[in-house]
């Protein structure tokens, strides 16, 4: 739209503002021919230029919200979207019943040591593909950093979230991943919690609770799911 307006403005300037009446007739004809030739070319150039700018803006917006390796939300954008969701519930005076998963890939450091960072990236990509396949919108998947991810299930019970967690592990166990011709197995530990508050403090507390359950799984041997219990320290 902007490029079209600029092209129209350029034509207007050439045709309406410039006074060639003092020139000989043949010079005016030459100027008109040049104008008719150059103006469409300039219009197409401007259209192409602003199309490129639009594409760049879309890509920049995507980089600001989506983790380029895993195609999941960035940590910051996850909090932004979660806060918007909870604020909407609060404004509509709707009761919140949400659940959270905090997931941590087991032994990613050892995978990196054995297969290099490219091998670790292959695991992260496959793991996030499974997450995005299991978790559908409006639920949210984000990479908190490194090998840790979070899933927010909106209007979902603790029991249903736990079922999703076991589904994720089942899909991981049934996935055959090869890297440079070698089989590469991977697993995850998952903590589950729920919350009813409609502000960022409630979300943060739920993440900490799920994180506590996650470390129970780690201490017990990994590759499992644990639900946070309110009497946990």
N, C-alpha and C positions, 0 to 999 in steps of 0.2 A: 504494500500500500504506500509506504513512504517513498520507495523508488519511483512509483508511478507519478506521485505528486511532484517529485523533483523533475521528472522528465517533462511533465506538463508545464511546470514553471519555466523550465529552460526554453521550451518552444515559445511560450508567451513572451519571454524576454527578447528572443530573436525577432519575432514577428511584430510585436506591439511597441516595444520600447526603442528599438534602433531605427533611426531615421536615415534612409538611404536616398531620399528624394533629390539630394544634390548631385548624385552620381549619374554618369551616363547610363542609358538604358541597358547596354550590353553588360556593364559591370553589375547592375542589379540582377540581371538574369543569372550571371555566374554565381553571385552571392546566394541567390535562391536555390540554385542547384547544389551548391556546397552545403547549405543549411538542410535541404531535404535529404542529403546523403549522410551527413554527420549526425544529425539529431537522432534518427532511429538507432544508429550504432551506439551513441552515447546513452540512449534510453536503455538499450539491452545491457550495456556495461553496468549502468546503475542498478538495474534489476538484479544482475548477477552478483554485484558487489553486496547489495543488501540481503540477498538470499544467503550468501556466505556468512554475513554477520549474524543472520537469524540462526543458522545452523550452529555457529560457534557459541551463541548464547544458550541454545538448547544443550549443547555438549557441556558447557561450563556449569549450567544448572544441574545436569546429571552428575557431574563430578562432585558437586557440593552436597549431593544427597545420597548417591549410590557408591558403594565400595567397588572399585573397578575390577578387582580380582574375583570376588564372590557374588557380585550382583545383588547383595543385600544392602540394607540401609546403613549409613554411617551412624556412629554412636550419637553424635549431636543431633542429627536429623530424626533419629528414633525418639529422642527425648522431646523434640519439637512436636512431632506428630502425636506422640502419646499425650503430651500436655494439651494439645488442641482437642483431642478426643475426650479427655477427662473434663476439660472446660465445657465442652458441648453438653456432656451428661449433666454437669452441675447447673448449667443455664436452663436446661430443659427439666431440671428436677427429677431426672431419671436415676433409679438405683443402679449402682455399678456392681457388677459381679464379674471380675476379670481374673485371669490366671496367667502365670508366668513360667517360662522355662529358662533356666540358665544352663548352657551347654558348653562343655569343654572337651576338645579333642584330646584323646589319650595318646601320650608318647609322640607328640608331633616333633619334639626336639630330636628324639632318636631317629625318626623318619628323615628329618633334615640331615642328620649326621650320616645316615646310611645312603640316602638317595640324592642328597643335595637339596637346595632350596626349591629347585624345580619339582622335585618329588613331593616336597611339602606343599607346594602350591597346587599340585594335582589333587592332593587329598582335600585341601581347603575348597577347591572348586567342586569336587564331587560331593563333599559333605553339604555345601550350601545348595547344590542342585537338589539333593534329597530334601533338605529343609523347605525349600521353596515349592517342591512338589507336594509335600505333606501339608504345609501351612498355607492356606488360601486367604486372600483378602476378604474382609478388612483387617484380619490379623496381621501382625507385623513381625518381620525377621530382621535383625540387625547384628552386625559384627561389632562387639564391644572393643575388640582389639586383639591382635595376635590370633590365638586359637580359641577365643571365647566368644560365644554368641548368646543372644537373648531373643526369646519369642514372647510376644504379648498376644494372648488370646482374649478378644473382647467378648463380654457377656458369655463366659464359658465357666463351667464348674471345675473345681479342683480335680474331680474324678475324670472328666473328659480330657483335661489337659494331660493328666497322667497317662491316659490311653494314647494320646498323640505322641507322648514321649516314647512309649514302648513301640509304637509303630515306626518311629524314626530309627530306633535301634535295630528293629527287625529288618528294615530296608538296608541299613548299613551292613548287617551280617550277610544278607543275600546278594550284596554287590561285589562283583569281581572287578578289581581295579588293577590294571597293569601299567607299569612304568618302565620304559626301555626294555620291554620284553620280560620283566620280572613281576611276579604277583606282589601286590602291595595291600596288606590288610590294615584296616583302621577301625577304631571304635571311639565311643564318646561316653562321658559321664554326664548325667543330667539331674539337676535339682528342680523341683516343682514347688510353687507356692501360689496362693491366691490372695486377693485383696478386694475390699469394698469401698475404700476411700476414693475421692474424686480430685485429688491434688497430687502435685509432684512428690510431696513427702510420703504419701501412701505408696506411690510407685517405687521410690527409692527403698522404702522399707521392705517391699515385696521382693525386689531384686536381691537385697541383702539376705532375706530369708531363703530364697531359692539358692543363693550362693552357699549358704550354710549347709543346705541339704546336699548340694553338689559335692562339698568336701567330705561329707559322710560317705558318699559313694567312692570317692578317691581313697579314703582310708580303708574301705572294705574290700578294695581290689579293682575298682573301676568297671567300666562297660556295663552300667546299670542305671536305674532310676531310683531316686529317693524323694519323698514328699516331706516338706518342712512341717514339723509339729510345733505348736505354739510354745511348748515348754522347753524347746531347744535353746541352748545358750547362744 
